[in-house]
Amino acid sequence: MKLSQFKFKLPEEKIALHPAKYRDESRLMVVHKSTGEIEHKMFKDVLNYFDDKDVFIFNDTKVFPARLYGNKEKTGARIEVFLLRELNEEFRLWDVLVDPARKIRIGNKLYFGEDDSMVAEVIDNTTSRGRTLRFLYDGPHDEFKAALYALGEPPLPNFINRPVEEEDAERFQTIFAKNEGAVTAPTAGLHFSRELMKRMEIKGIDFAFITMHAGLGNFREIDVEDLTKHKMDSEQMFVEADACRIVNAAKDAGKNVCAVGTTVMRTIETAVGTDGHLKEFEGWTNKFIFPPYDFSVANSMITNFHLPYSTLLMLVAAYGGYDLIMQAYDIALKEDYRFGTYGDAMLILDK
C-alpha cells in the first residue's frame, strides 16, 4: 500500500472541536465486514451487537497534562513545552518537545507559572524539536509532580484548533483511566459512560484492560510513499495475566472479542502468540499495521473517524478491508459524521 491511497478531502468543519454532550450519545456507524452492510446508530446501541461472555478490551492509560507554557530567561520569549516522559525521577529529568525550537539551546533556563515558581534548565538536544530539561525543584518527587502538572493543560491534538476549556480536563480522559503515562487519549474509549458500562455488565459482557501509553507518534506525519519504509515511534505497553485469561477464555469459547481502539489493537497484535492466544507482555512496541495484515485476536473493533494519511486510518483499513473502509469514510462525509478525537465512532464487525 502507498501513502497516497489514504488521501481524502476532509473539510475543516467536519473535525469535532468539542465532545458530544454525553459520552455515549455520539453517532455510531456499524460496518459489517462479511456483507458490506452499513448501519447508522447511536453509540449506546453498541450494546445490541454483543452478548453474554463476549469481551471488550480497553486501554486504561491515563493522560497527564503534558502541554505547558514557559518564558525564556532574559528575553521572556514564550515557549511551548510538551512533556513526553520522565527520564529520571531523582534528577527531575524530562524528555520534552519545545516550540519554537530554534530559540532554545543547551544551558538556557525556562520559567513557568505566574510567579516563575518552576524553573527548568536545558541540558541536552535530542532531536530538532526535542530537548532534555532538568527541573530545578528541591521538594519531594510527589510534590514536584503535582506542582508540574498544575502548570500543564490537557494536550489536545493540534487539529482541535481552539483554546483548552474546562470540560477538556474530564472529557479528554476515559472514565476507566488508571495508569498514568499517555500524552494523548485512547479516543475510542472516550465514548464509554458509566451507565453504558453498567448495562454491559448486566448483560454479562466481560472487560479486559491493557495499558498502552499513547504517544505523539499517532499524529506524526508520514513522509514516505512506500509504507513499508515508515517507522512508528515506540510506545510502552503492559499486558497482564488477568487480561490474557479473560480474552483467551472468550476466544476458546467462540465468543466475540472487541478491541476498543487502535492502541488496543496494536497492543494485542504485539502480545499475541503463534497459537492466537494473548500473552503477558511488558515493554515497548513500534508495530505499524497497514493493509494487508492478518489479525489474530479480536473479531470486532471500535474506532473513531481518523484524518487523511494517518497511521490510525491505515490500521482501520487493514482490519475492515481497504475498499470497504474508504467507502464507509465517503458515506461518513456525506452523512455529516464528526471526525477526530472528539468525533463519532465506528464499530466494525467480522460476523
Secondary structure, DSSP 8 states (H G I E B T S, - for coil): -BGGGG-----GGGB-SS--SSGGGSEEEEEETTT--EEEEEGGGGGGG--TT-EEEEE-EEE---EEEEEETTT--EEEEEEEEEEETTTTEEEEEEESGGG--TT-EEEESTT--EEEEEEEE-SSSEEEEEE---S-HHHHHHHHHHH-B----TTS-S---TTHHHHTS-TT--EEEESS--GGGGG--HHHHHHHHHHT-EEEEEEE---GGGG-----SBGGG-----EEEEE-HHHHHHHHHHHHTT--EEEESHHHHHHHHHSB-TTS-B--EEEEE-----SS----S-SEEEEE---TT-HHHHHHHHHH-HHHHHHHHHHHHHTT--BSTTS-EEEEE--
